[in-house]
C-alpha cells in the first residue's frame, strides 16, 4: 500500500473520519468515489481503540454487499443503500500522499484521529470503495420541509424493503448515516413483495450508510453486533440519539440476535425529530414549508404505533404520496 499510486492519490482528499479509520473522496471528471480505509489485525491501538479483527469487519462487509445487491433484486428492490463499488485487503505503510491529505484536513478541521504515518510495512487494511451519496442529514440544507418529507419517505421505504428481504435492522441510523444528494431523477422505483412502488422524489436521493451495528439474516445465519458487550453505548446522555440505544435494548431484551424491526421505527422517529427540530432549511416562512412541518409532526405523533418500517409503509392511514402497481 505504501507506493504512491498517482495520479489516483492526487485526486483524493480527506473528507471524514471515525474511530475505525479515515474517509477520502476520489474525484475525477468521470468518477466520484468515497474510500473508507480501516486498519485491522494490528497490535497498535488506533485512535485509542483496539484494531478490529478481520472477522469483525467481515460482517459489516457482508451486510453492505447484501444491501447494495437489493438494487438488482426482482422481488425486493431498493437503491437506497450506499453503492459498494469495490473491496480490497491491503498491506503496507500508508501512502505518503494520503498522509499529506490527512494533514491538510487536520490543519483545516482539526482531526480527532492519530496520524496514519504511525503504521508500518506490516499493517493490514480493508479499503472500501463506495458510491458518493451526498451530504449527511446534519450538513444538508433543504429548500423547505417538503424536501425533508420526501427524504423521510425514501428512508422508510428503503428500510421496509430490507426488513422483508433480509430481516434487516440498521440499529445506528443517526443523522450522520443518512446521506442526501440532488439528482435529475423525478421518481424512484421500489419493489416490495408483489408490488412495484413509484415514489416522486423530485430530484432528491437518499443513501443509507454505516452498518457497523446492523443486524441481518444471511444464508440461514444471523449476522449481528452484540451490543450487550458495549455498555458505553448506553451511558451517553443529551441527544435523543442516545435514548434510542436504550429504547432498542429494552425492546430486544438485550438479546441482539433477535429480529426486532421496531428498532427501525425508533430510528425513523429520531429522524423525524431531527427534521422538525434540527436540520437546516432555506425557506422557513412559506406556507409550503409550514404545512410540511405539520405533516412531519403528524407522522412523528403516530409513528411509534407501527411495528416496523414495512408496517408503516403498508398501513399508514393517510397518503404518503406513493404510487403502487401490482406485479403479475
Secondary structure, 3 states (H helix, E strand, C coil): CCCCCCCCHHHEEEEEEECCEEEEEEECCCCEEEEEEEEECCCCCECCECCECHHHHHHHHHHHHHHHHHHHCCCCECCCECCEEEEEEEECCCCHHHHHHHHHHHHHHCCCCCCHHHCCCCCEEEEEEEECCCEECCCCEECCHHHHHHHHHHHHHHHHHHHHHHCCECCCCCCCCEEEEECCCCEEEEEECCEEEEEECCCEEEEECCCCCCEEEECCEEECCCHHHCHHHHCCCCCHHHHHHHHHHHHHCCCCCCCCCHHHHHHHHHHHHHHHHCCEECCCCCHHHHHHHHHHHHHHHHHHHCCCHHHHHHHCCCCCCEEEEECC
